[in-house]
Amino acid sequence: FRLRMHPSRAFFAKLADYGTSILNDTNGQPITIAQFTTFENTPPDYLILGNVAEQGYGHDCFCLGLCMLHLFTGHAPYEEILEEVQCPENLKSRLRKVWNSKPYDVIRSAMYYIDSDGNESEDETLYNTLYRYLVLFGIPEHQFCAKKRGKVWRAINETLKSSSNYSKTPSLDAAVFEKDRTKYSLARGNHEIIANARRRLEEIDGAMEILLSLVSFDPKKRATPIDVINSKFMSGLIEDPTEFYDETDVVKSYTAYLTK
């Protein structure tokens, strides 16, 4: 790959904070509380599957998708753009009941802490995190593991979908959800920052496709790093072997890896 830019615009991004990046022999093992660091970046499969969610590189790929969205907005991370978006009370109540059950011990352990008065308190960030993902990316048509781990999916469907197939009575949460989607949905939201990000993504061949693959709720459907490198989105950066560097170029070389 070759990325050419004028020296005045050539910035280097330095990545840091690798607290949960080392898997060792835990790849494929159930998640632990150690994987809950930045709550706003928690992959949705953790929140849907609870104790049976697996550690793996899919977590990193989901976070890469959030970073990509952040770059295309040109502004703050998604949780700051959607700061006013809060999980509706009915959905929050349903999730609280599920996440306080034994099959979701790992989530409960992450959410509850002892405050300065010695009392157990609840951090509500994860409620908002899951809901904001749904607002941004929509409720997936394919709801993985719905038969074995369907409690969270049922809570989502029965509170946020207005169809009578899911709820016998109209849900106030569904109206709130539609309002939030109208403003902040990546697919159709009218918020200026979101709309501009969508326009930029659609202007670059393959950009929206690879982003949506990275943020798939199903970890087995997410794009891998190899998928990203070989995607149409990256094709414009593939080095042309017929081109040569000019003697005035400042060249920074990095290790190359096989992509197939």
Backbone bond lengths (Angstrom), bond angles and torsions (degrees), N, CA, C in turn:
res aa  C-N    CA-C-N  psi(-1)  N-CA   C-N-CA  omega(-1)  CA-C   N-CA-C  phi
1 F - - - 1.459 - - 1.523 109.64 -
2 R 1.319 115.28 147.38 1.460 119.87 177.44 1.523 108.41 -135.67
3 L 1.295 115.53 123.23 1.457 121.45 177.61 1.517 108.27 -113.10
4 R 1.331 115.82 110.95 1.459 120.62 -177.67 1.518 109.76 -102.78
5 M 1.320 115.99 133.14 1.464 120.20 177.40 1.526 108.99 -156.40
6 H 1.325 114.58 157.36 1.460 119.82 178.92 1.529 109.07 -68.33
7 P 1.343 117.68 141.67 1.478 119.85 -177.94 1.525 113.87 -53.60
8 S 1.341 117.29 -29.09 1.466 119.49 -178.91 1.524 111.90 -70.06
9 R 1.342 116.10 -17.86 1.467 120.11 -178.95 1.525 111.99 -116.02
10 A 1.302 117.34 11.62 1.464 120.84 -176.97 1.527 109.85 -91.60
11 F 1.307 115.75 97.44 1.453 120.96 179.36 1.530 110.04 -107.67
12 F 1.310 115.64 147.84 1.456 120.71 179.67 1.532 109.28 -107.49
13 A 1.300 116.04 128.06 1.463 121.14 177.36 1.519 108.75 -92.49
14 K 1.315 116.49 126.53 1.456 121.53 178.31 1.528 109.15 -109.66
15 L 1.326 115.93 124.84 1.451 121.49 179.88 1.516 110.06 -95.07
16 A 1.325 115.08 141.54 1.459 119.79 -179.72 1.529 108.73 -144.42
17 D 1.330 115.42 -179.76 1.467 122.47 178.65 1.526 111.09 65.04
18 Y 1.306 115.37 79.38 1.459 121.16 -179.65 1.527 111.45 -106.14
19 G 1.320 116.32 38.97 1.465 120.70 -174.04 1.510 115.19 -57.81
20 T 1.346 118.64 -34.98 1.466 120.45 -177.76 1.519 111.88 -118.08
21 S 1.322 116.89 21.92 1.462 119.57 -173.78 1.518 114.00 -88.80
22 I 1.327 118.11 -14.86 1.463 121.05 -176.40 1.527 109.24 -95.27
23 L 1.330 116.03 113.15 1.465 120.38 -177.24 1.519 112.87 -90.09
24 N 1.347 116.57 -31.76 1.456 120.82 -174.19 1.528 109.78 52.12
25 D 1.332 117.28 -120.11 1.462 120.81 -178.23 1.528 112.13 -100.55
26 T 1.335 117.38 17.01 1.463 119.67 -174.75 1.524 113.07 -97.19
27 N 1.324 118.56 0.00 1.463 120.72 178.73 1.534 109.48 -60.43
28 G 1.327 116.29 124.89 1.452 120.85 -177.72 1.515 114.00 90.54
29 Q 1.335 117.34 -7.30 1.451 121.18 177.60 1.533 110.03 -83.69
30 P 1.344 118.46 158.84 1.465 120.67 178.44 1.528 111.07 -59.73
31 I 1.318 115.86 147.90 1.461 120.31 179.47 1.526 109.73 -68.17
32 T 1.330 114.71 156.91 1.457 121.87 175.52 1.519 107.87 -126.86
33 I 1.305 116.41 176.47 1.461 120.38 179.50 1.529 111.08 -62.89
34 A 1.336 117.26 -20.91 1.465 120.91 -179.88 1.521 112.19 -64.30
35 Q 1.342 117.69 -21.56 1.468 120.47 -179.87 1.533 112.12 -83.83
36 F 1.331 117.24 -6.14 1.466 120.54 178.88 1.521 108.32 -98.45
37 T 1.314 115.60 93.51 1.467 120.20 -179.52 1.527 109.23 -111.55
38 T 1.334 117.84 -82.75 1.462 120.77 174.73 1.524 107.33 -84.07
39 F 1.329 116.87 104.24 1.463 121.10 -173.54 1.524 112.41 -58.22
40 E 1.335 116.94 -34.17 1.464 120.61 -177.43 1.527 112.72 -67.36
41 N 1.330 117.48 -15.79 1.470 121.70 179.67 1.525 112.31 -106.59
42 T 1.315 117.22 9.67 1.458 120.57 -178.95 1.526 110.11 -64.02
43 P 1.328 118.73 124.43 1.471 119.37 -179.34 1.523 110.80 -65.28
44 P 1.318 117.59 145.15 1.465 120.60 -174.76 1.518 114.48 -62.70
45 D 1.342 117.95 -27.82 1.462 119.02 -179.86 1.527 111.67 -63.51
46 Y 1.333 117.91 -30.37 1.460 120.15 175.85 1.528 109.88 -62.29
47 L 1.327 115.89 -42.22 1.462 121.37 -174.66 1.521 111.73 -77.95
48 I 1.310 117.30 -22.62 1.467 121.93 179.76 1.527 111.52 -88.16
49 L 1.333 116.44 -39.27 1.463 120.83 -174.06 1.520 113.87 -95.81
50 G 1.319 118.03 -23.82 1.457 120.31 -179.46 1.509 113.07 65.32
51 N 1.315 117.35 -130.39 1.462 122.12 -171.98 1.526 114.35 -61.67
52 V 1.328 118.24 -24.88 1.461 119.88 -177.23 1.530 112.75 -91.27
53 A 1.337 117.68 -1.91 1.463 119.67 174.24 1.522 109.02 -62.37
54 E 1.316 116.45 145.25 1.463 120.74 -173.79 1.520 112.45 -106.73
55 Q 1.330 114.61 143.71 1.453 120.17 170.58 1.526 108.80 -68.53
56 G 1.328 116.16 148.00 1.456 118.61 178.94 1.508 111.64 171.29
57 Y 1.324 114.73 177.50 1.455 119.95 -176.96 1.528 112.35 -74.23
58 G 1.337 117.12 -12.22 1.453 120.16 176.45 1.516 112.59 -60.34
59 H 1.338 116.51 -30.29 1.466 121.09 176.11 1.527 109.89 -59.90
60 D 1.334 115.85 -47.53 1.467 120.43 -179.78 1.523 111.21 -63.94
61 C 1.331 116.52 -37.53 1.468 120.13 -178.57 1.522 110.74 -67.43
62 F 1.341 116.45 -38.85 1.466 118.78 176.67 1.528 110.01 -62.36
63 C 1.315 117.00 -44.38 1.469 120.76 179.48 1.524 111.19 -65.05
64 L 1.345 116.91 -33.37 1.464 120.00 174.74 1.524 110.12 -61.82
65 G 1.337 116.45 -39.21 1.458 119.98 176.61 1.521 111.77 -62.70
66 L 1.335 117.43 -41.01 1.466 120.44 177.57 1.525 110.57 -64.81
67 C 1.335 117.41 -38.73 1.466 121.02 176.70 1.526 110.64 -63.98
68 M 1.332 116.78 -40.13 1.460 121.07 179.07 1.525 110.22 -63.01
69 L 1.331 116.47 -44.07 1.466 119.83 176.93 1.521 110.72 -60.78
70 H 1.321 116.12 -42.11 1.460 121.63 178.42 1.533 110.73 -57.43
71 L 1.317 117.08 -45.59 1.463 121.62 -179.43 1.521 111.62 -64.28
72 F 1.329 116.68 -40.16 1.465 119.56 -177.73 1.523 112.77 -75.50
73 T 1.322 117.98 -22.29 1.466 118.52 173.54 1.521 110.36 -74.41
74 G 1.337 116.61 -30.86 1.459 119.71 -176.82 1.510 112.95 71.39
75 H 1.333 116.19 14.58 1.466 120.24 -177.63 1.523 109.73 -132.31
76 A 1.318 115.66 -146.94 1.456 121.42 -177.76 1.529 110.61 -74.09
77 P 1.344 117.30 167.77 1.469 119.50 174.94 1.525 110.90 -58.99
78 Y 1.327 115.72 161.47 1.473 120.78 -173.68 1.522 112.72 -53.98
79 E 1.352 117.66 -38.32 1.466 119.62 -174.63 1.521 112.38 -68.27
80 E 1.340 117.20 -22.36 1.460 120.04 176.20 1.523 110.78 -84.31
81 I 1.324 117.19 -35.84 1.465 120.41 175.07 1.531 109.76 -64.35
82 L 1.331 116.89 -38.56 1.463 122.43 -178.97 1.529 111.73 -98.30
83 E 1.317 117.08 29.06 1.467 120.44 -174.76 1.530 112.19 -57.29
84 E 1.328 117.04 -36.12 1.462 119.84 -178.51 1.529 112.80 -75.98
85 V 1.311 117.48 -11.33 1.461 122.05 -178.43 1.529 109.12 -82.76
86 Q 1.323 115.79 114.10 1.455 121.87 -178.25 1.524 110.03 -121.00
87 C 1.306 116.59 144.67 1.467 121.31 179.95 1.520 110.21 -60.09
88 P 1.333 118.34 125.68 1.471 121.14 179.05 1.528 111.53 -59.91
89 E 1.314 115.73 152.45 1.455 121.10 -171.56 1.528 113.65 -63.62
90 N 1.349 118.42 -41.06 1.462 119.40 -178.83 1.527 111.28 -64.23
91 L 1.327 115.92 -44.59 1.467 119.40 177.65 1.523 110.29 -64.17
92 K 1.306 117.14 -42.48 1.471 120.68 179.54 1.526 110.46 -59.87
93 S 1.333 116.88 -42.58 1.459 120.95 179.96 1.527 111.06 -63.73
94 R 1.329 116.30 -41.20 1.465 120.35 178.97 1.525 110.71 -65.99
95 L 1.334 116.55 -43.68 1.463 120.42 179.39 1.522 111.26 -65.36
96 R 1.316 116.38 -39.69 1.467 119.83 179.62 1.531 110.29 -59.50
97 K 1.319 116.58 -42.51 1.467 120.67 179.54 1.520 110.57 -62.96
98 V 1.329 117.23 -42.15 1.467 120.91 179.78 1.517 110.78 -68.62
99 W 1.318 116.63 -48.55 1.464 120.92 -174.54 1.527 113.66 -71.22
100 N 1.329 116.62 -13.46 1.456 119.37 174.91 1.522 112.11 -93.81
101 S 1.321 117.53 4.16 1.460 121.06 177.66 1.527 110.18 -89.20
102 K 1.314 116.28 160.70 1.468 121.61 -173.46 1.530 113.96 -57.34
103 P 1.360 120.44 -40.30 1.471 119.16 -179.44 1.534 113.87 -65.88
104 Y 1.338 116.12 -5.34 1.469 119.96 179.86 1.535 110.75 -123.40
105 D 1.328 115.89 28.98 1.473 121.35 -179.12 1.524 112.58 -51.74
106 V 1.333 116.02 -38.83 1.458 119.69 -175.02 1.524 110.87 -64.39
107 I 1.330 117.52 -35.90 1.469 120.27 178.30 1.520 110.15 -70.98
108 R 1.325 115.92 -43.55 1.459 118.99 179.08 1.527 110.46 -60.28
109 S 1.309 117.22 -40.88 1.464 120.78 179.54 1.523 111.56 -61.95
110 A 1.336 115.90 -34.70 1.469 119.82 -179.99 1.520 111.95 -75.35
111 M 1.332 116.98 -33.11 1.462 121.32 -171.84 1.526 113.75 -83.38
112 Y 1.315 117.20 -29.41 1.458 119.65 -172.95 1.530 111.03 -101.68
113 Y 1.320 114.94 141.30 1.465 121.30 -179.02 1.521 109.25 -145.32
114 I 1.303 116.19 165.08 1.460 121.68 177.75 1.524 108.46 -95.16
115 D 1.335 116.66 120.38 1.466 120.57 -177.17 1.528 110.92 -79.79
116 S 1.327 114.99 -177.24 1.472 120.63 -174.96 1.531 112.55 -65.69
117 D 1.335 116.92 -19.52 1.462 120.76 178.77 1.518 112.38 -92.93
118 G 1.342 115.50 3.02 1.442 119.48 179.13 1.513 114.54 83.92
119 N 1.330 116.41 11.63 1.457 120.80 -179.79 1.524 110.69 -99.89
120 E 1.332 116.23 150.62 1.462 120.42 176.50 1.516 109.62 -76.54
121 S 1.327 116.50 126.83 1.467 121.75 -178.83 1.522 109.63 -124.81
122 E 1.332 114.39 156.05 1.458 120.94 -178.00 1.523 110.65 -106.63
123 D 1.332 116.29 128.27 1.463 121.97 171.32 1.526 107.26 -87.88
124 E 1.331 117.80 118.22 1.460 121.76 -173.71 1.522 113.82 -89.84
125 T 1.317 118.06 8.25 1.462 121.23 -175.45 1.526 112.64 -57.14
126 L 1.329 117.81 -41.95 1.463 120.40 -174.98 1.524 112.42 -65.78
127 Y 1.324 118.24 -30.52 1.467 120.22 174.59 1.528 109.74 -60.44
128 N 1.331 115.07 -48.72 1.461 119.96 -179.08 1.520 111.61 -67.57
129 T 1.334 116.59 -35.54 1.460 120.32 179.98 1.524 111.35 -60.63
130 L 1.318 117.43 -51.80 1.466 120.68 -179.68 1.523 110.62 -62.29
131 Y 1.319 116.69 -43.62 1.468 119.61 -178.77 1.523 111.19 -64.24
132 R 1.313 117.71 -40.49 1.471 120.40 179.86 1.524 111.33 -65.64
133 Y 1.330 117.79 -36.13 1.465 119.56 174.27 1.525 109.98 -59.90
134 L 1.335 116.72 -42.20 1.461 121.08 -179.36 1.528 111.08 -65.62
135 V 1.314 116.32 -38.04 1.469 120.77 177.91 1.527 110.03 -66.47
136 L 1.311 117.31 -46.62 1.462 121.84 -177.88 1.521 112.42 -66.92
137 F 1.324 116.66 -48.80 1.464 121.03 -168.49 1.529 114.25 -109.28
138 G 1.325 117.43 -8.06 1.446 120.76 178.84 1.523 112.88 87.42
139 I 1.333 115.87 164.22 1.469 121.25 175.83 1.525 107.91 -79.43
140 P 1.318 118.55 119.82 1.473 120.34 -176.31 1.523 112.28 -60.45
141 E 1.318 115.75 140.92 1.463 119.78 173.69 1.528 109.89 -69.64
142 H 1.339 115.63 -41.61 1.461 120.19 176.30 1.523 108.36 -89.44
143 Q 1.325 116.08 110.37 1.456 120.55 -177.62 1.523 108.22 -105.67
144 F 1.331 114.89 93.46 1.461 122.04 -172.69 1.538 111.21 -61.22
145 C 1.315 115.31 146.60 1.465 123.29 177.87 1.532 112.83 56.57
146 A 1.335 117.46 26.92 1.461 120.74 -176.80 1.533 112.08 -65.83
147 K 1.329 117.45 -29.52 1.457 119.84 -179.46 1.530 112.02 -77.28
148 K 1.329 116.44 -40.10 1.458 120.06 -177.58 1.522 112.48 -86.62
149 R 1.334 117.15 -35.18 1.459 121.76 -178.75 1.527 109.06 -133.27
150 G 1.340 115.16 67.29 1.455 119.00 -171.72 1.515 116.42 -97.99
151 K 1.338 118.38 -0.11 1.467 119.76 -173.85 1.527 112.63 -63.88
152 V 1.313 117.17 -42.44 1.469 119.57 179.07 1.518 110.09 -68.68
153 W 1.348 116.47 -42.20 1.468 119.46 177.66 1.530 110.82 -59.97
154 R 1.330 117.55 -41.55 1.469 120.01 179.53 1.513 110.79 -64.69
155 A 1.318 116.95 -39.59 1.462 120.04 177.89 1.528 110.67 -61.34
156 I 1.321 116.06 -41.75 1.470 120.88 179.10 1.524 110.91 -65.91
157 N 1.319 116.22 -50.54 1.464 120.62 -176.70 1.525 112.49 -63.45
158 E 1.329 116.58 -42.10 1.457 120.30 -174.05 1.519 113.79 -78.99
159 T 1.332 117.44 -15.58 1.471 119.30 178.56 1.527 113.23 -106.92
160 L 1.327 117.52 -30.34 1.461 119.43 -173.35 1.522 114.04 -103.95
161 K 1.347 117.47 -17.36 1.457 119.89 178.70 1.527 109.33 -97.16
162 S 1.325 116.25 131.31 1.461 120.94 -177.51 1.513 112.85 -83.94
163 S 1.339 117.66 -11.14 1.460 121.76 -178.58 1.525 111.04 -61.78
164 S 1.328 115.86 139.28 1.467 120.90 179.31 1.522 111.99 -66.08
165 N 1.319 117.09 -13.16 1.463 120.06 178.10 1.522 111.58 -65.71
166 Y 1.342 115.42 -22.97 1.463 119.61 -175.04 1.525 112.98 -110.10
167 S 1.323 117.20 -27.84 1.455 118.83 -175.71 1.519 110.28 -140.94
168 K 1.321 117.10 136.04 1.454 121.59 -179.49 1.523 111.64 -77.53
169 T 1.314 117.36 -24.52 1.456 121.32 -179.99 1.520 109.47 -123.73
170 P 1.347 118.11 146.12 1.468 120.78 178.94 1.525 110.67 -58.45
171 S 1.289 116.45 138.45 1.465 121.64 -177.66 1.516 110.53 -104.00
172 L 1.329 115.06 130.61 1.459 119.05 174.76 1.520 110.60 -64.19
173 D 1.337 115.76 -31.04 1.462 120.31 178.81 1.524 110.97 -61.90
174 A 1.335 117.00 -37.03 1.463 120.65 -179.01 1.518 110.82 -63.37
175 A 1.326 117.10 -38.31 1.466 120.89 178.34 1.522 110.92 -67.44
176 V 1.320 115.67 -41.00 1.470 119.90 177.39 1.518 110.28 -64.20
177 F 1.319 115.55 -42.32 1.465 121.01 -179.90 1.526 111.08 -61.12
178 E 1.304 117.56 -45.18 1.465 121.12 179.51 1.528 110.66 -63.63
179 K 1.308 116.92 -39.62 1.468 121.14 177.44 1.521 110.57 -62.94
180 D 1.332 116.65 -44.99 1.468 120.63 179.85 1.525 110.93 -66.37
181 R 1.335 116.82 -38.81 1.466 120.71 178.35 1.527 111.16 -65.04
182 T 1.313 116.96 -39.14 1.460 120.80 179.44 1.528 111.00 -59.31
183 K 1.307 116.11 -31.51 1.466 120.22 -177.92 1.527 112.81 -92.89
184 Y 1.337 116.71 -39.91 1.460 118.94 -167.94 1.534 115.59 -118.69
185 S 1.300 119.22 0.06 1.462 120.42 178.26 1.520 110.65 -62.54
186 L 1.332 116.55 133.11 1.455 119.72 177.97 1.527 110.66 -64.13
187 A 1.329 117.10 -29.44 1.461 121.34 -177.15 1.525 112.67 -75.95
188 R 1.355 116.98 -32.85 1.467 118.22 -173.46 1.519 114.36 -150.62
189 G 1.307 117.76 6.79 1.457 120.57 -176.60 1.521 112.88 -62.23
190 N 1.344 115.86 143.76 1.466 120.42 -177.58 1.523 114.09 -98.69
191 H 1.334 117.48 2.86 1.464 119.85 175.55 1.525 108.41 -63.55
192 E 1.312 117.19 135.65 1.466 121.59 -172.15 1.521 112.74 -55.10
193 I 1.325 117.86 -45.87 1.463 120.76 -177.24 1.525 110.59 -66.77
194 I 1.322 117.19 -43.12 1.463 121.28 179.78 1.529 110.38 -66.56
195 A 1.326 116.90 -42.74 1.469 120.77 -179.89 1.529 110.83 -63.51
196 N 1.322 116.90 -39.86 1.469 120.25 178.36 1.522 111.09 -67.13
197 A 1.324 116.91 -39.21 1.469 120.04 177.21 1.525 110.10 -62.93
198 R 1.322 116.90 -42.63 1.468 120.72 179.01 1.534 110.51 -61.69
199 R 1.320 116.42 -43.02 1.467 120.48 179.38 1.518 110.44 -61.41
200 R 1.324 117.55 -45.02 1.467 120.93 -179.50 1.528 110.91 -64.23
201 L 1.318 116.33 -41.65 1.466 120.23 179.71 1.528 111.03 -63.72
202 E 1.318 116.82 -39.88 1.464 120.76 -178.04 1.523 112.41 -75.00
203 E 1.334 116.76 -20.27 1.466 120.28 179.32 1.528 112.41 -75.73
204 I 1.333 117.17 -22.62 1.468 121.32 -177.83 1.523 108.93 -105.00
205 D 1.299 116.08 122.90 1.461 121.66 -176.70 1.530 110.80 -57.28
206 G 1.313 115.94 121.93 1.460 120.86 175.56 1.508 115.27 87.90
207 A 1.338 118.95 -6.96 1.465 120.79 -174.78 1.524 112.04 -67.13
208 M 1.326 116.90 -50.27 1.466 119.43 -179.31 1.525 110.53 -64.40
209 E 1.302 116.32 -38.72 1.468 121.06 -179.37 1.523 111.53 -60.40
210 I 1.320 117.29 -46.68 1.462 119.90 -177.05 1.521 110.61 -73.00
211 L 1.343 117.80 -34.03 1.465 120.15 177.19 1.527 110.49 -62.90
212 L 1.324 117.19 -49.00 1.463 120.25 -178.13 1.523 111.25 -64.73
213 S 1.321 116.94 -30.19 1.452 119.68 176.35 1.526 111.12 -70.22
214 L 1.313 116.56 -39.01 1.464 120.61 179.67 1.530 112.16 -65.75
215 V 1.325 116.86 -35.11 1.464 119.82 -176.48 1.526 112.21 -98.05
216 S 1.323 117.12 19.07 1.459 120.21 175.70 1.529 109.76 -56.31
217 F 1.329 116.62 138.79 1.462 120.39 177.72 1.532 110.51 -66.56
218 D 1.305 116.80 -30.44 1.468 121.48 -179.64 1.526 109.07 -86.78
219 P 1.338 118.50 114.58 1.467 120.11 -176.73 1.520 113.32 -61.05
220 K 1.336 117.42 -26.21 1.460 120.46 -179.38 1.526 112.05 -78.57
221 K 1.323 117.27 -12.17 1.459 121.64 179.14 1.532 112.27 -99.90
222 R 1.313 117.03 -6.60 1.469 120.73 -176.44 1.521 111.69 -71.45
223 A 1.326 114.34 148.03 1.456 120.04 173.30 1.523 109.31 -63.79
224 T 1.316 116.09 142.31 1.464 121.81 174.85 1.530 108.32 -93.61
225 P 1.336 118.01 168.93 1.471 119.26 175.39 1.529 112.93 -56.09
226 I 1.343 116.69 -37.15 1.466 119.96 177.71 1.520 110.66 -65.43
227 D 1.343 116.62 -39.19 1.468 120.48 176.80 1.525 110.65 -59.69
228 V 1.321 115.85 -41.40 1.473 119.88 -179.46 1.521 110.36 -65.34
229 I 1.321 117.29 -46.90 1.458 121.30 -178.46 1.526 111.50 -61.03
230 N 1.320 116.04 -37.68 1.468 120.39 -176.97 1.533 113.15 -91.78
231 S 1.313 118.11 6.62 1.463 121.15 -176.04 1.527 111.73 -78.80
232 K 1.335 114.84 163.31 1.463 120.64 175.53 1.519 110.95 -60.56
233 F 1.316 116.38 -31.10 1.455 121.34 179.95 1.531 111.72 -58.50
234 M 1.323 117.35 -34.88 1.457 122.05 -177.39 1.525 113.29 -93.52
235 S 1.325 117.59 -8.27 1.468 120.31 -171.48 1.529 112.83 -61.28
236 G 1.328 116.81 -31.43 1.463 119.70 -179.35 1.518 113.88 -69.17
237 L 1.324 116.71 -12.18 1.467 120.75 -179.04 1.523 112.81 -100.72
238 I 1.323 116.17 -2.16 1.470 118.53 179.87 1.524 109.63 -67.09
239 E 1.302 115.53 131.07 1.466 120.56 -174.46 1.531 111.29 -68.14
240 D 1.309 115.23 133.44 1.455 122.33 176.11 1.528 108.42 -86.10
241 P 1.328 118.36 115.42 1.474 120.63 -176.43 1.527 113.10 -65.04
242 T 1.326 117.48 -13.76 1.471 119.56 -179.64 1.528 112.08 -87.23
243 E 1.336 116.41 -10.16 1.463 119.32 -179.66 1.527 110.17 -88.76
244 F 1.330 114.78 152.51 1.461 120.79 179.91 1.526 109.29 -126.22
245 Y 1.321 114.74 153.56 1.447 119.20 176.93 1.523 109.70 -77.80
246 D 1.327 115.55 142.63 1.453 120.85 173.59 1.524 108.50 -79.41
247 E 1.317 116.20 150.85 1.474 119.37 -177.83 1.521 112.20 -64.61
248 T 1.337 117.43 -17.86 1.470 120.24 178.62 1.531 112.28 -90.41
249 D 1.335 116.91 -5.61 1.468 119.89 -178.99 1.520 110.80 -69.04
250 V 1.320 115.54 143.36 1.458 121.84 169.63 1.516 106.75 -98.79
251 V 1.312 117.00 115.73 1.465 121.30 -171.66 1.526 110.18 -107.97
252 K 1.332 115.29 127.20 1.461 121.90 173.41 1.523 106.95 -113.53
253 S 1.326 117.17 117.37 1.459 120.76 -177.28 1.519 110.56 -107.03
254 Y 1.336 115.58 143.92 1.458 121.69 179.68 1.522 109.29 -131.64
255 T 1.292 115.76 162.48 1.459 120.85 -179.55 1.518 111.23 -59.94
256 A 1.299 116.66 136.18 1.469 121.66 178.09 1.506 109.51 -101.78
257 Y 1.341 116.66 143.59 1.451 122.02 179.95 1.535 109.06 -121.61
258 L 1.319 114.88 152.27 1.460 118.82 174.48 1.514 109.21 -64.43
259 T 1.313 116.59 142.03 1.464 120.37 -178.31 1.518 112.46 -109.90
260 K 1.313 117.63 3.55 1.459 120.68 178.49 1.527 109.62 -140.06
